[in-house]
Amino acid sequence: MAAATENGKSDTSSSQSSMPPGMVMGPDGKPCKICTAFRNWKPGTTNYTEADSNRAAKTWPAPPNAQKNQKQQQQQQTAKGSQFAGFAALAAVPVASAVSTATETPNSEESTHLDAPGYRGDEPPPGCPPDVEQLGRATWTFLHTTAAYYPEKPNPTQRANMLMLLRSIPVLYPCTWCADDFGKDIEKNAPDVSGRTALSRWLCERHNEVNQKLGKEKFDCAKVDERWKDGPPDGRCD
């Protein structure tokens, strides 16, 4: 975790007191948009970024069910340390859950609210820049899949390139506190790039440390190939 405090925020009391719940402070002492979940970003309530400085706050009410579900999710995340929700924290989202969400069709009343420009859902609309959660999921997917196709007997150049990739994340990753958290982790647990199996297990263990921080169940590292390379035995992914 890269923040000066446990919650990934600055120690400056005056700045922190003006922050809406769920907002994350960046290293420059200003609210960090890429460090914050979309549902927690509050444009128009203060001068967060140049683009947001003259934007009116959005007040369109969400559908009753959406408000209830969103409130429950926020409460659960706060209780479990939702500030870990960036790249260095996100666990894999169950495929079934993602599919059911994508295929559900809202009724006409809910659709009217969801399509309204003022309704702020849990994730950015299509075509928008990612928030910290989308960025985290995409990065974990990339790393796990890359490890799944890494050679079992890599040559020196391949090992060096993989090490450079992993060690570049704490330097280049956009969410600074997420990057710092991952950097501290790999300082304590050096990447194992000796082969595909070892690298996949190493990444799985790093991801499971995050799951533990969030109070989630650990992933069975014996199933990394099933999850990221071969697919389940029933062939439903073929």
Buried (B, 14 or more C-beta within 10 A) or exposed (E): BBBBEEBBBBEEEEBBEEBEEBBBBBBEEBBBBBBBBBBBBBBBBBEBEEEBEEEEEBEEEBBEEBEEEBEEBBEEBEEBBBBBBBBBBBBBEEEEEEEEEEEEEBEEEBEEBBEEEEBBEBBBEEEEEBBBBBBBBEBBBEBBBBBBEBEEEBEEEEBEEBBEBBBEBBEEBBBBBBBBBBBBBBEEEEBBBEBBBBBBBBBBBBBBBBBEBBEEEBBEBEEBEEBBBEEEEEEEEE
